[in-house]
Amino acid sequence: MRKSSETPSDARPARRGPGRPRRAERDGPSTRELILREATELFAARGPEGTSLRDIAARVGIDVSSLHHHFPAKEELYDACFERVHAAEREALAPLVAGLREAATAGGEPLAAALRALADGFVDFLEEHPHTTFLWLRRWLDPARGTGLDRAYALPLYGEVERALLEAAQAGTVRETTPHVTVRSLVWAAHGHVTALAAASPADRERERYEFRLWVRRFLDALYGPGRTEAPSGSGAGDGTDVIIHRTLE
């Protein structure tokens, strides 16, 4: 009798049926991701001083020892929350920043459109993830503490925008002597916008969204719109050689 080389049907692993989710999909987010989600919300609402690991563990539904398995110290968890929101922000904005770099030396409407797209994308991201704003605002309440978070999770991305503006200025397509101040001003304005939304009534939120987007567009067009490379008479602006970047944008 010929011996079959096939595995008996009762010894084969069960096949995944049509539409049957994989184990990770059935189980939902990992414990680590749940910890990060809840910790981000609590740090954004209370700051690190007002949030204990026990508070976070209770929100997740685990004990503190389980939380320590993933994050041995609160400082490590706090840093991981910033890393998480930074990764999401970079994923959303990286294509728009790349588009700005490509349009920097072209100037005119392509550059203006790229700037508007990046600004809209940044505001969209913050409106969809308001905890990002409040996480950063809590950190900025103590300017001298946590500067490492700025260097790791804010300045690199914003520095890319500054470099694009500097490249445009050097190419003569825009006038920009202080790109760092310009980017910082727009970032702070956007976070202020999210703060205003959080305190507004539903009707006022729509007005705030409309008026803020309108202001951003007017701001960008006033600085970088087509035809803005020439300084108005008596403005005190330089001749295009006064790009005053006193630090290296690495």
C-alpha positions in Angstrom: 0.0 0.0 0.0 1.4 3.4 -1.0 2.1 5.7 2.0 0.7 9.1 1.6 3.1 12.0 1.9 0.3 14.4 2.8 -0.3 15.6 6.4 -3.5 14.1 7.9 -6.2 16.7 7.8 -6.6 16.6 11.6 -2.9 17.4 12.1 -2.9 20.4 9.8 -3.1 23.9 11.2 -6.5 25.5 10.9 -6.7 27.8 7.9 -7.8 31.3 8.4 -11.3 31.6 7.1 -12.5 34.3 4.7 -12.6 37.6 6.5 -11.2 36.1 9.7 -8.8 38.7 11.3 -5.3 37.9 12.3 -4.6 37.4 16.0 -3.1 40.9 16.4 -6.2 42.4 14.7 -8.5 40.3 16.9 -6.7 41.3 20.0 -6.6 45.0 19.2 -3.9 47.4 20.1 -0.9 46.1 22.1 -0.6 46.9 25.8 2.3 49.2 25.0 0.2 51.2 22.6 -2.7 51.4 25.0 -0.3 52.7 27.7 1.0 55.3 25.3 -2.4 56.4 24.3 -3.7 56.9 27.9 -0.4 58.4 29.1 -0.4 60.9 26.3 -4.0 62.0 27.2 -3.1 62.3 30.9 0.2 64.1 30.4 -1.6 66.5 28.0 -4.3 67.2 30.6 -2.3 67.3 33.8 1.4 67.4 32.9 4.0 65.0 34.2 3.9 66.3 37.8 0.1 65.7 38.0 0.2 62.3 36.5 1.3 59.1 38.2 2.1 55.7 36.8 -0.7 54.4 38.9 -3.2 56.8 37.2 -2.0 55.6 33.8 -2.2 51.9 34.7 -5.7 52.4 36.1 -6.8 54.0 32.8 -5.4 51.1 30.8 -6.8 48.4 33.2 -3.5 46.9 34.2 -1.4 46.9 37.4 1.6 49.2 37.9 4.0 46.2 37.7 2.7 45.4 34.2 3.3 49.1 33.2 6.8 49.0 34.6 7.5 46.0 32.3 7.0 48.3 29.3 8.3 51.6 30.8 10.5 51.3 33.9 10.3 55.0 34.7 7.8 57.8 34.2 10.5 59.9 32.4 10.9 57.2 29.8 7.2 57.0 29.3 6.9 60.8 29.0 9.6 60.8 26.3 7.9 57.9 24.5 4.7 59.9 24.3 6.5 62.8 22.6 8.2 60.4 20.2 4.8 58.9 19.3 3.1 62.2 18.5 6.2 63.3 16.6 6.2 60.2 14.5 2.6 60.8 13.6 3.2 64.5 12.8 6.3 63.7 10.6 4.3 61.1 8.7 1.6 63.7 8.0 3.9 66.6 7.1 6.9 65.0 5.5 5.4 64.9 2.0 4.3 68.6 2.3 7.8 69.6 3.5 9.3 67.8 0.6 7.0 69.7 -1.7 8.1 72.9 -0.2 11.7 72.1 -0.7 11.1 71.3 -4.4 9.2 74.6 -4.9 11.7 76.8 -2.9 13.8 77.8 -5.8 10.9 78.1 -8.3 9.2 80.9 -6.3 6.0 82.5 -7.5 2.7 80.5 -7.3 4.3 77.1 -6.9 6.1 78.2 -3.7 3.0 80.0 -2.4 0.9 76.9 -3.0 3.4 74.7 -1.3 3.5 77.0 1.7 -0.3 77.1 2.0 -0.5 73.3 1.6 2.0 72.8 4.4 0.3 75.3 6.7 -3.1 73.7 6.1 -1.6 70.2 6.7 -0.1 71.3 10.0 -3.4 72.9 11.2 -5.3 69.8 10.0 -3.0 67.6 12.0 -3.3 69.6 15.2 -7.1 69.8 14.9 -7.3 66.0 14.5 -4.8 65.4 17.3 -5.4 68.2 19.9 -3.6 66.3 22.6 -0.4 67.2 20.6 -0.9 70.8 21.4 -1.6 70.3 25.1 1.3 67.9 25.5 3.6 70.6 24.1 2.0 73.5 26.0 2.5 71.6 29.3 6.1 71.1 28.4 6.6 74.7 27.5 5.3 75.9 30.9 8.8 75.2 32.2 11.0 76.6 29.4 14.3 75.4 30.9 13.1 71.8 31.5 12.8 69.3 28.7 14.7 71.1 26.1 15.9 67.7 24.9 12.4 67.0 23.8 12.4 70.1 21.6 15.7 69.1 20.0 14.5 65.5 19.4 10.9 66.0 18.5 10.2 69.6 17.3 13.3 71.4 16.0 14.3 68.8 13.3 11.0 69.0 11.4 10.7 72.8 11.8 14.3 73.2 10.9 13.6 71.6 7.5 11.0 74.3 6.9 13.5 76.9 7.9 16.0 75.5 5.5 13.5 75.6 2.6 12.7 79.3 3.3 16.4 80.0 3.5 17.0 78.2 0.2 14.2 80.3 -1.3 15.8 83.5 0.0 19.2 82.6 -1.3 17.7 81.8 -4.7 16.0 85.2 -4.6 12.5 83.9 -4.9 11.4 85.3 -1.5 12.7 87.8 1.0 13.3 86.1 4.4 15.8 87.3 6.9 14.4 85.4 10.0 13.0 82.0 9.0 13.3 80.7 12.5 11.1 83.4 13.9 8.6 83.0 11.0 8.3 79.2 11.6 8.1 79.6 15.3 5.4 82.3 15.0 3.2 80.1 12.8 3.7 77.0 15.1 2.7 79.0 18.2 -0.3 80.6 16.3 -1.5 77.1 15.3 -1.3 75.8 18.9 -3.1 78.9 20.1 -5.8 78.2 17.5 -6.3 74.6 18.8 -6.5 76.0 22.4 -9.2 78.5 21.2 -11.1 75.6 19.6 -11.1 73.6 22.8 -12.7 76.5 24.7 -15.2 77.5 22.0 -18.8 76.5 21.5 -19.7 74.5 18.4 -20.9 77.6 16.5 -17.8 79.5 17.5 -15.5 76.7 16.5 -16.6 77.0 12.9 -15.9 80.7 13.0 -12.5 80.2 14.6 -11.6 77.6 11.9 -12.6 79.9 9.1 -10.9 83.0 10.5 -7.7 81.3 11.4 -7.3 79.7 8.0 -8.0 83.0 6.4 -5.4 84.7 8.6 -2.7 82.0 7.8 -3.3 82.5 4.1 -3.1 86.3 4.4 0.1 86.0 6.5 1.8 83.7 4.0 0.8 85.7 1.0 1.9 88.9 2.6 5.4 87.4 3.3 5.9 85.1 0.4 3.2 85.6 -2.2 4.1 86.2 -5.9 5.7 89.7 -6.4 6.9 89.9 -2.8 10.6 89.6 -3.6 11.0 93.4 -3.9 11.1 95.4 -0.7 8.6 98.3 -0.6 10.1 101.8 -0.6 11.0 102.9 2.9 10.5 99.5 4.5 14.0 99.3 5.9 14.4 95.9 4.3 17.8 94.9 2.9 18.8 94.2 -0.6 18.5 90.4 -0.4 21.9 89.8 1.1 20.8 90.3 4.7 19.9 86.7 5.5 20.8 86.7 9.2 21.1 83.1 10.2 23.5 83.0 13.0 23.4 79.3 13.6 23.9 76.2 11.5 20.7 74.3 10.5 22.0 70.8 10.6 
